[in-house]
Amino acid sequence: MNSYTCFVISPIGDPGSEVRNMADDVLDYLIIPALRNCGFMPENIIRADKLYSPGSINQDIISLVRSSDLCIIDITGKNPNVMYECGMRHGNGKPYILMARSGELLPFDIAGIRTIQYDLTSLKSAKESQDILERFVNSLIETGFVRDEGADSISSMAETLRNIEQKVNFLMNNYQTIGTDNIALSNEMSEILSRLSPIQAFNYALVNRDIPLAESLLPKIEQQVPKEYYIDHGIAQVAAMGSQKAALYIKEHWTYITSILSIKQQYECLAAFVTFCNRVNCEETHLQFVDSCIESIMKATPDADIQAGLYNQKNRIYYGAYVTTGREVKEYYDKALEAIQQAIELNPEEPSFYFNFATIIRHEDEYKAALLMEKCIEMNPEDDEDHLALAYKLFRKTNNPNAVNVLKKLEKVNPYLAFMAKRDAD
């Protein structure tokens, strides 16, 4: 048996209800048997109702969503809490497996993610579903539950949200309320719009990562605001959430974007596009486009900080491609490594660059990665839980005495993550 942890996210319902009975069947006859066969201990397979009242979304559950080695997410019924936690796990970059009852219509924004369609109506179909789940889990075990490092860290996501709020506030303060008469929305979204202005609804969509709502509001926003604000304050933000529609707009209109946006805004659009690629694991498809964008911005001789940022975007796209292609294309790894080193050379004061560098080389050189994380922690005035967790793991492996202090900091920021990191190290 191993010490891996799995947080099961699913609709739960009241005791004795049809929803609860189905959730229990899926847990008891599918998930737990599959995970036990993969080496998980039963006490490390956790569902929220075993700890808290159904429907409660509190800090402890959020910690489980962020920190467990694996999340198995049953999206049957599209329960709001389940979808909220699913979005949080996806944004955190850590591995998860989506499941849905056979025949379930998948939501638009996750329809492109591979999902296990399970069937418990017969012993044969249940066994087939279990075998499929075991294959998914074993493939993740083989990679060490590697995080999708192309995805944003929690700190960078928080910074993105701050930027979103600033940009939406600009729109709200400077432009008139936008009509919504001709937007085709679900009943839920129509109800929201009946209580909010479209700009407020757009703000709601961005902060809550509601891609369909944000996409539905973009046409009306385009009609009312200057083009540069529409692209920088709207399109780029929605693309960064994972919208294929917004990302395609950036790619198809890149020449136009470079003609009307400042160098900084062009960089922000490119960063949003790379984030999209990381979120939907399509980095390899867009390598050539990202390279050409970086080249075009570099020709305008931006300042050192933007140049460093561009190299960091190159690192993100190539390392993401390296991970999503099964770590088989060494060229992608080499380009990612070269790019992050160039970023640090241009801007040695950015802590996240050292974190990215350590992430890339930690499997090849733990001691060098530990030294990079020492520098990252020293430079960062705010305690980022992702930085602290990686630092602690590397410090323990390399017998670095700073491990004790880093663990204390992590315990203050995220006690559950600290507990799991310590247990794994022990």
KAPE-V729856 format. One record per residue. N is the residue number from 1. RES is the residue in one small letter. PHI is phi in radians with two decimals (999 if undefined). D_LAST is the distance of its C-alpha to the last C-alpha in Angstrom with 1 decimal. Layout:
n->[N N]
res->[RES RES]
phi->[PHI PHI]
d_last->[D_LAST D_LAST]
//
This chain:
n->[1 2 3 4 5 6 7 8 9 10 11 12 13 14 15 16 17 18 19 20 21 22 23 24 25 26 27 28 29 30 31 32 33 34 35 36 37 38 39 40 41 42 43 44 45 46 47 48 49 50 51 52 53 54 55 56 57 58 59 60 61 62 63 64 65 66 67 68 69 70 71 72 73 74 75 76 77 78 79 80 81 82 83 84 85 86 87 88 89 90 91 92 93 94 95 96 97 98 99 100 101 102 103 104 105 106 107 108 109 110 111 112 113 114 115 116 117 118 119 120 121 122 123 124 125 126 127 128 129 130 131 132 133 134 135 136 137 138 139 140 141 142 143 144 145 146 147 148 149 150 151 152 153 154 155 156 157 158 159 160 161 162 163 164 165 166 167 168 169 170 171 172 173 174 175 176 177 178 179 180 181 182 183 184 185 186 187 188 189 190 191 192 193 194 195 196 197 198 199 200 201 202 203 204 205 206 207 208 209 210 211 212 213 214 215 216 217 218 219 220 221 222 223 224 225 226 227 228 229 230 231 232 233 234 235 236 237 238 239 240 241 242 243 244 245 246 247 248 249 250 251 252 253 254 255 256 257 258 259 260 261 262 263 264 265 266 267 268 269 270 271 272 273 274 275 276 277 278 279 280 281 282 283 284 285 286 287 288 289 290 291 292 293 294 295 296 297 298 299 300 301 302 303 304 305 306 307 308 309 310 311 312 313 314 315 316 317 318 319 320 321 322 323 324 325 326 327 328 329 330 331 332 333 334 335 336 337 338 339 340 341 342 343 344 345 346 347 348 349 350 351 352 353 354 355 356 357 358 359 360 361 362 363 364 365 366 367 368 369 370 371 372 373 374 375 376 377 378 379 380 381 382 383 384 385 386 387 388 389 390 391 392 393 394 395 396 397 398 399 400 401 402 403 404 405 406 407 408 409 410 411 412 413 414 415 416 417 418 419 420 421 422 423 424 425 426]
res->[m n s y t c f v i s p i g d p g s e v r n m a d d v l d y l i i p a l r n c g f m p e n i i r a d k l y s p g s i n q d i i s l v r s s d l c i i d i t g k n p n v m y e c g m r h g n g k p y i l m a r s g e l l p f d i a g i r t i q y d l t s l k s a k e s q d i l e r f v n s l i e t g f v r d e g a d s i s s m a e t l r n i e q k v n f l m n n y q t i g t d n i a l s n e m s e i l s r l s p i q a f n y a l v n r d i p l a e s l l p k i e q q v p k e y y i d h g i a q v a a m g s q k a a l y i k e h w t y i t s i l s i k q q y e c l a a f v t f c n r v n c e e t h l q f v d s c i e s i m k a t p d a d i q a g l y n q k n r i y y g a y v t t g r e v k e y y d k a l e a i q q a i e l n p e e p s f y f n f a t i i r h e d e y k a a l l m e k c i e m n p e d d e d h l a l a y k l f r k t n n p n a v n v l k k l e k v n p y l a f m a k r d a d]
phi->[999 -2.05 -1.84 -1.09 -2.06 -2.35 -1.80 -1.64 -1.88 -2.75 -1.10 -2.09 1.30 -1.38 -0.96 1.53 -1.34 -1.07 -1.10 -1.15 -1.09 -1.16 -1.08 -1.15 -1.08 -1.10 -1.19 -1.36 -1.88 -2.21 -1.23 -1.10 -1.04 -1.12 -1.20 -1.08 -1.13 -1.61 1.78 -1.32 -1.50 -0.96 -1.21 -1.71 -1.87 -2.06 -2.17 -1.02 -1.22 -1.32 -2.06 -2.40 -1.14 -0.98 1.49 -1.32 -2.06 -2.15 -1.11 -1.15 -1.17 -1.05 -1.10 -1.12 -1.06 -1.36 -1.90 -1.07 -1.04 -2.48 -2.07 -1.87 -2.09 -1.68 -1.64 -0.98 1.50 0.89 -1.02 -0.99 -1.12 -1.08 -1.18 -1.07 -1.23 -1.09 -1.11 -1.14 -1.13 -1.05 -1.17 -1.38 1.45 -1.56 -1.18 -2.62 -2.17 -1.59 -2.32 -2.72 -1.06 -0.95 1.65 -1.17 -1.39 -1.38 -1.05 -0.97 -1.36 -2.19 -1.11 -1.51 -1.62 -1.06 -2.27 -1.34 -1.64 -1.66 -2.51 -1.88 -1.34 -2.56 -1.07 -1.12 -1.18 -1.14 -1.15 -1.11 -1.11 -1.13 -1.07 -1.12 -1.08 -1.06 -1.12 -1.05 -1.14 -1.08 -1.14 -1.29 -1.07 -1.06 -1.58 1.27 0.92 -1.06 -1.35 -1.30 -1.25 -1.22 -1.28 -1.20 -1.29 -1.03 -1.16 -1.25 -1.12 -1.10 -1.14 -1.06 -1.12 -1.10 -1.12 -1.02 -1.05 -1.11 -1.26 -1.20 -1.06 -1.05 -1.06 -1.16 -1.46 -2.07 -2.31 -1.22 -1.08 -1.77 -1.22 -2.26 -1.03 -1.84 -1.56 -1.50 -2.27 -1.20 -1.01 -1.08 -1.22 -1.10 -1.15 -1.08 -1.17 -1.24 -1.83 -2.18 -1.22 -1.00 -1.15 -1.14 -1.14 -1.13 -1.05 -1.01 -1.10 -1.18 -1.16 -1.68 1.02 -1.63 -1.13 -1.02 -1.13 -1.05 -1.11 -1.18 -1.55 -1.00 -1.04 -1.22 -1.15 -1.05 -1.27 -1.92 -2.12 -1.01 -1.02 -1.13 -1.27 -1.06 -1.28 -1.30 -1.61 -2.03 -0.96 -1.07 -1.18 -1.24 -1.06 -1.11 -1.33 2.02 -1.40 -1.16 -1.07 -1.22 -1.12 -1.12 -1.04 -1.03 -1.17 -1.30 -1.93 -1.07 -1.04 -1.14 -1.02 -1.20 -1.51 -2.08 -1.74 -1.22 -1.02 -1.09 -1.20 -1.07 -1.07 -1.09 -1.12 -1.13 -1.05 -1.12 -1.14 -1.11 -1.05 -0.98 -1.03 -1.12 -1.21 -1.86 1.00 -2.10 -1.03 -1.07 -1.10 -1.99 -1.01 -1.12 -1.10 -1.10 -1.02 -1.19 -1.14 -1.04 -1.08 -1.18 -1.24 -1.10 -1.12 -1.48 0.83 -1.23 -1.22 -1.09 -1.13 -1.23 -1.03 -1.08 -1.09 -1.12 -1.13 -1.15 -1.12 -1.12 -1.05 -1.12 -1.25 -1.36 -1.22 -1.05 -1.12 -1.08 -1.23 -1.26 -1.71 1.39 0.99 -1.83 -1.74 -1.07 -1.02 -1.14 -1.06 -1.10 -1.21 -1.12 -1.14 -1.09 -1.16 -1.23 -1.19 -1.17 -1.09 -1.16 -1.09 -1.41 -2.44 -1.31 -1.73 -1.69 -1.05 -1.13 -1.13 -1.20 -1.07 -1.12 -1.09 -1.09 -1.06 -1.20 -1.73 -1.10 -1.41 -1.68 -2.59 -1.11 -1.19 -1.16 -1.07 -1.12 -1.12 -1.12 -1.24 -1.01 -1.16 -1.04 -1.15 -1.12 -1.46 -1.59 -1.22 -1.82 -1.50 -1.46 -1.13 -1.16 -1.10 -1.13 -1.13 -1.16 -1.06 -1.08 -1.05 -1.22 -1.14 -1.15 -1.17 -1.82 1.00 -1.41 -1.10 -1.25 -1.01 -1.11 -1.15 -1.13 -1.11 -1.07 -1.12 -1.12 -1.09 -1.30 -1.39 -2.63 -1.01 -1.15 -1.06 -1.10 -1.06 -1.18 -1.10 -1.19 -1.13 -1.11 -1.20 -1.27]
d_last->[15.2 12.5 10.4 12.9 14.8 18.6 20.9 24.4 27.2 30.6 33.9 33.6 37.0 38.2 37.6 40.2 41.1 41.5 38.7 36.3 37.4 36.9 33.5 32.5 34.0 32.1 28.8 29.5 31.5 30.2 26.8 24.8 26.4 25.8 22.1 21.7 23.5 21.0 18.0 17.1 16.6 19.5 17.7 16.0 19.5 20.9 24.5 25.9 28.4 25.8 24.8 27.9 31.7 32.8 33.5 31.5 29.9 28.0 25.2 22.5 23.8 24.1 20.4 19.7 22.1 20.7 16.9 16.5 15.8 19.3 22.4 25.3 28.4 31.6 34.4 37.1 39.6 38.3 37.1 36.9 33.5 32.1 33.8 32.5 28.9 29.5 30.9 28.0 25.5 27.9 28.2 24.5 24.4 21.5 22.4 24.4 26.9 30.3 32.3 35.7 38.2 40.7 43.6 41.8 43.3 40.5 40.7 42.2 39.4 36.9 39.4 38.4 34.8 34.3 34.1 33.7 36.9 36.1 38.8 38.3 42.1 42.1 39.8 40.4 39.6 36.4 35.2 36.1 34.1 31.1 31.4 31.6 28.6 26.6 27.8 26.8 23.3 22.9 24.3 21.6 18.8 20.6 20.3 16.6 17.9 19.3 20.7 24.5 24.4 28.2 27.9 28.0 25.1 25.4 27.0 29.6 30.3 31.1 33.3 35.0 35.7 37.2 39.4 40.4 41.5 43.4 45.2 46.1 47.3 49.6 51.0 51.5 53.2 55.5 56.5 58.3 56.9 56.7 58.4 56.5 59.4 58.8 55.1 54.1 51.1 49.6 50.7 47.5 47.9 51.6 50.9 48.6 51.3 53.9 52.0 50.9 52.8 51.7 50.1 48.1 47.2 46.1 43.9 42.5 41.9 40.1 37.8 37.1 36.8 39.8 41.0 44.1 45.4 44.9 46.7 49.5 50.2 50.3 53.9 55.3 53.3 54.7 58.2 57.9 56.0 56.6 55.2 52.8 51.3 51.0 49.1 46.8 46.3 46.4 45.9 43.1 41.1 41.6 40.7 37.4 36.6 37.1 40.9 42.4 45.8 45.1 43.3 46.4 48.6 46.9 47.2 50.8 51.9 50.1 53.4 54.8 51.6 52.0 55.6 55.1 51.6 50.6 48.2 45.5 46.2 46.3 42.8 41.6 43.1 41.5 38.1 38.7 39.7 36.5 34.4 36.5 35.7 32.0 32.2 34.2 32.8 36.3 35.6 37.2 40.4 41.0 40.0 43.7 44.6 41.8 42.7 46.3 45.6 43.6 46.5 49.1 47.3 46.9 50.6 51.2 49.5 47.1 45.6 42.5 40.1 41.3 41.3 37.7 37.0 38.9 36.8 33.7 35.3 35.9 32.3 31.4 34.0 33.3 29.5 29.9 32.5 30.2 27.4 29.9 31.7 28.7 28.0 31.1 33.4 32.5 35.3 33.6 30.4 32.7 34.7 31.8 30.4 33.9 34.5 31.5 32.4 35.9 34.8 33.0 36.0 38.3 36.1 33.5 33.1 31.4 27.6 27.0 28.5 25.7 23.1 25.1 25.4 21.6 21.2 23.7 22.6 18.8 18.9 21.6 20.7 17.2 18.6 21.7 19.8 17.8 21.2 22.7 20.1 20.9 24.5 23.9 22.2 24.9 27.7 26.8 28.3 26.7 22.9 22.4 19.3 19.1 19.4 16.8 14.2 15.0 15.2 11.8 10.2 12.8 12.5 8.9 10.1 13.3 12.4 14.6 15.3 16.1 12.5 13.1 16.4 15.5 12.9 15.9 18.2 16.2 16.1 19.8 20.5 18.4 16.4 15.3 14.1 12.2 10.5 9.8 8.6 6.1 5.1 5.5 3.8 0.0]
//
